[in-house]
Amino acid sequence: MKARSRTGYNDFDFDFDLLRRFLERTVNLDGTVHTRQELLAGLSRPASSGAEQPAERKQPSSELRRSRLSHFLSRIQEVFASGDDLFMTYRPGVARHTHLRLRRGERRPDVIGAEEYLSRRDALAPGAGNVSRVLHIDFSPFQSYLPLMRDSGNIGRGMRFLGRHLASSFFQSPEKWSRILFDFLKLHSVQGQSLLISGEKHRDDQLFLGSLDEVIDVLGRVDSSTPEAAVRDRLRSAGFEPGWGFGVGRIVETMELLRDLFVEPSTAALQEFISRIPMVSKVAVVSPHGWFGQDKIWGKPDTGGQVIYILDQVRSLEAYLKEHFTLAGLDIRPRIVVLTRLIPDAQGTSCDRELEKIYDTEDSWILRVPFRGRGGRPLHSWISRFKVWPYLERFAEESEGRLRQHLEGRPDLLIGNYSDGNLVASLLSDAFGVTLCTIAHALEKTKYRKSDHRWRELDDTYHFSIQFAADLLSMNKADFIVTSTFQEIGGTDEVPGQYESHASFSLPGLYRVTSGVNLLHPKFNIIPPGVDDRNYFPFYLKDRRRDQGTEAWERRLFTERADDVFGELEAPSRAPLFTMARLDRIKNISGLVEAFGRNEELSRRANLIFAAGTTRVDESGDEEERAEIQKIYGLVERYDLHGRVRWLPSIDKSDTGEVYRIVADRRGVFVQPALFEGFGLTVLEAMLSGLPTFATIHGGPSEIVEDGRSGFLIEPGDPASMSQKILSFLRRVEADPGVWKAMSDAGIQRVLEHFTWQLYSQKLMSLTKVYGFWRYAVAERGKRAFQRYWEALYHLLVRLPSERMDREEEGASGDP
């Protein structure tokens, strides 16, 4: 039977009663919420036999797998029973899902709303209490005036969609939008210097258009190579300030783009003109948690890829902005500040320094502000990212003044990073009134199985009740959101994305989100980061490798005895399998050790070398890291890997490029076995260094690596398939060494063509300007009501719980 009449989907021709019989046979439906993975596992198991199974419940799994029902099952994200009814979340594709209820005796399901579905789901959670009396969160009323995309294929291309919408608005209402653009340009200045249009001489957009035509005509008779300084007085007398270009040719091009917008608007003209406006000279990048520094921080808890990302981002942005101002004919030096936490007990790092200049920049700095307790005392030691919530509001308040002081005014752009940084940036955006960009890097909600449904049992450790609310608030406050991959937003055909998981969810007994984040909102934009090509470059560029400490690192990687290194290789000449990452569960270093140990042929052919955290349990202050250390030692013993495994502490970032190249010298490979990876900077670094790379299929690496062409994708949850894929490649290389070189070259080329910081900076600044104009154009529509709603949710779900958490933490520590 087809489900069209009630679900709206007509591609399932099966008896839904068969679905009920299958579920009752394979999973426990008594008060349990089952995920897609559990359903697929049940589908793959052979059917049970025996008298204990009623005949009507026997359905051979082989028959089921051949049926259309198996396809439907693969699209169910979760299922549970409540009374005689079955409830399911069905996801036919990216950013589309519907909630279904199947009554007993019915052969077709009903479509139900998120509110009813979540309410019935919540009732199954232990300790949920009265599920009808919870806070309901719905952001959809504040999106009614916004242009929303209809095609999920456009997700992550928000600027392109918004540009088309703005161009269409210009075309449909030319007088209105010409006036908006004119007023926007007239108000524009950088570091106190008026730019583009003199507000005193041009008070009307139509009169301005006539002056623009006259100036274009006059400059058209001047040699295009004439510098801007030579025509500056003439331009100013006509009411035009600096900023149009460094020379007459560039000035005329920019003015003609603006004229085209007034006369015949197009998406291309709008984006090209706005991208030329010198709008941004001061940027504040917010990243409070972890150890944010440039030396001696690698391997410390909560410190990894996001630090590298931000430092490389800042260097690239500064270089881009300098060039941008030069092209605009302006002598302005950009200034960028990374706002982070000051840690007095710095443990040999620079994290106790209030101000630190960022290497290889002219005027970019790390600004550190301490976390303070309720009494105003600064916290002396590092604390986990899961415990920062009580300190963020005071941190934001103090940081506002410090940023104004250091930047000599407010920033033009705020960029938040991770959950805590995004929340702080959201609070600062209210104080400064400037464009807000948020970058999640990773959202914890998708890392931990059923973390919303099980929030009560996890909250004492992870405080997800606060974090998920903070994420939701930041997503909705942001003017635009940057992700490195599409999967971060919309996932795949089979698995929801990180942001998609925040569309609707509930924390039973606390709050229920029926409309959280809309993936079809044009604020989402994909900009993959690049690689620092000063540190990472192909291994065969020998001249660039001078003074890189190659010999010392060869000894440390393969032969040297050291107190902090575990394992001596019995045959150092074997092909090295290399990886490095933080030593936490999600990075799955222990999973790679197990895969290596279980495949006897692989462990005979190769050595496994990894750099992660510390090799000593007593040196770690992180509970999850200590558990991984003990697990790795246990695996080495279980599979007798002595002589074939070598484990180094985390390597300083300045040395990692040469380490990759040394492994490439020996025709090794890089393995990134994370259970999930938001992007995968180490994948880019290894590929650009020339290492054939095996990377997790879950997350960003699947959009970096073309499986079998520029690297390989592996399933980290399946040790057998993971090790077999690596072994197969090593066998091919042994038969034909050219196979290794071909894969090495393909990886290098892939990075050079698609993943550079120059491309990143250009796109980020274009986004800032387009969304800055959009923010100005629609600033008053719905803003006041949204702000009051946002503040109420912040107070109820973040501020008050954080204060309770603060009191509990002080009580547990014995502090007054």
C-alpha positions, 0 to 999 in steps of 0.5 A: 500500500502507498502512504501518499494520502497521509504522508505525502510521499508516494515512493513506498509500496509496502504494508506498514504493518510489516514495519511494525512486525519487524520492529517488534521482532528486532528491537525492544520497543518498551519505553526505548528510543531507537536510532537509525544505527540500531534499526540497520543493525536489526535489519542485518541480523538473521531472523530468529527461529524457534517456538518462542516466536509467534508465526505472524512475527516471523519475517526473514531478514533476507526478504525484508532487505529485498523489500521497499521497506528496507529503503524506508527503514534506512531513512528513519532517524529514530523510532519509539513506541508509546502505548499502541502507537509507533512514532518515527522521524522519517528523513527522505533527504537533506534538510527534510524530515517529517514526524510520523505516527502509526496506530495499531491496526493502521497500515498507513501513518499519519503526519504529526507536528514536532510538538506532539512528537517531542512530547510523546518522546519526552514521556519516555525519558527517565525523570522527565516529570510533567512533559506538558509543562516545559519551555517551548522554543520557536524561532520561526515567527522571527523569520517570516520577513526573511527570504528563505531558500526552497531548494536544499541544494542551495544550503551553504550558499547563502551569499549567492542566494542573498545577492540574487534576492537583493538584486531582485529587490533593486529591480522591483523597487529601484527607488527604495533600494537605491535610496537604501544603498545611497544612505549606506554608502554616505554613512560609511567611514573607516577609522574616522575617515569618511569614504566614498560619498560626502554626506554634506554635498550629496543629500539625494540619491537621484542627484548623486546619480547625475554627479556620478555620471559626470565624474565617470565622464570626466575621469574617462578622459584621464589616463587610467594609470593616473594615481588617485592622489592626482585627481583627489581634489577634483573628486572631493570638489564633486563630493566624492571621498577616497576609497574608490580605487588606487588609480583612475582606472580602478576608480572608474571601474568601481563607479561604473559598477555602482551606476549599474546597480542604480540603472540595471541591477544584477547579482554579479554587479552587486557582489562585485561592488560591495566586495570593493567597499573598504568596510572592515579594518578592525576585527575581533576573533573570540575563542575563550576556551582551551590554551590559546597561544603560539608555543608549547600548547599542543597536546593540552586539553581542549586545544587543537585544530581551532587554534591553528585555524584561527591563527592561520585565519588571522594572518591571511585576513591581515594580508588580504585587508592590507592589499584590499586597502591598497587597491582602494587607494587608502593608507590604512593598517588593519588591526585584528585581535584574538580575544581569549582567556588569560590563565595565570598558571600558564604551565610554561606557555604564554597564556598568562600574558595579557597581550601577545603579538601574533607571529608574522603579522604587523598589527594582529594580537592575542588579547587575554582577559581572565575568567572571574568568579562571583567575587571578582577574583580571577581563576588561576588554573585552566578549566575544561570547556564544559565548565566555562559557562559561569564565567562567560558573561563577566568575561564578555563585559570586561572584554568589551572595554578591553577591546575598545581600548586596544582597537581604539574603538569598536570592531567592524566585525566579530567572529565567534568560535565554538560554543563559548566563543559564539556566545561571548561574540553574541553578547558583544555584538549587542554592545558594539552593534556590528556584524556577527559571524559565528563558526562552530568548528564542532557541535557537541550535540552530534558527538554524544549518542542521544545527548538530548534525550539523556541530558540529565545523566550527562549534565553533571559532567558536560552541562549540555543543557546550557551548551545546547541552549547557547548554541541555539541562541548564537545560531539565531543571533548570527548575521552569517554562519561559516562552516568548512563543509556542507556536512556540518550543516545538512549532513548526507542523504543518510545522516543529519548534519550538526546544525540540522540536529538543532532544527527540532529537539528537546531536553525532556522536562526542561525545554522543547525546541520545535523550530530552532535553526532553519537550514534554508536560511541564507545565513549559512555559507561554506568556506573551507580553510586553507593550509599554512604553506610556510610550514606545510609543503611537499617533501621533495622540495629539499631546498625549503627543508634546510634547518628544519631539524630533520635528523633530530626528528628522524631519530625521535620518530624511529630510533631514539630512546626517550623517557616520554616516548613509548615503544621501540621499533624492532624494524624501523625501516618498515612503512610507517603509518602515522597519525596525530591528534588530541587524545580524546575519544572522538579522535579514535587513536585507540581505534586505530591501534586496535585496527592495527593490532587485529590485522596481523599482516598489516602489523607485520608489514608496517609500524604504527607511529602516533603523536597524541597527548601524553604517554603518562596517565599521571601527567594528564589532567583530563578524565577522557584523555586518561581513559584513552591512555589506559585503553591504548596500553591495554590494546598494546598488551592484548595484541602484543604490539611491542616493537611495532608501535611507537607513541610520542607526546603531542608535537609542537605545531611548528615541527609538524610539517617536517614530521609529515615530510619525514614520514613521506620520505619513507613512503609512509601514509597518514591515517586520520581515524576520528569517529567524526571530524568537523573538517580535518586540518591535519588531512590537508596538512598531510596531503600537502606534505605529500603523504597518501592519506586515509581519513574518516568518512564521517564529517569534513574529510569526505569533502576534502578527499576524493576516495581512491583519487586523492586519498582514501576514506575509511570507516573508523567504526569498522576496524577490519575494513579500516585496516584492510583498506590500508593493507590493500594500498601497501600491497599495491605500492609493494608491487608498483612503487609508482602507485604511492607517488601517484596518490601523493601527487594527487593529494598535493594537487587537490589541496593547491586547487581547492583549499587556500587561505587566500580564497578563504579570506576573499570569501569571508570579507565578501560575506561580511560586506554583503551581510553588513549591507543586509543587516543595515537594510533590514535592521529594524524589521523584527529586530526589537521583538527578536532581541527581547525573545533572545534575551529572555531565553538567554536569561532562563536557559544560560544565565540562571543555570550558569549561576547555579553551576557557579555556586555548585562549583564553589561549594564543591571546591570549598571556596567561599 
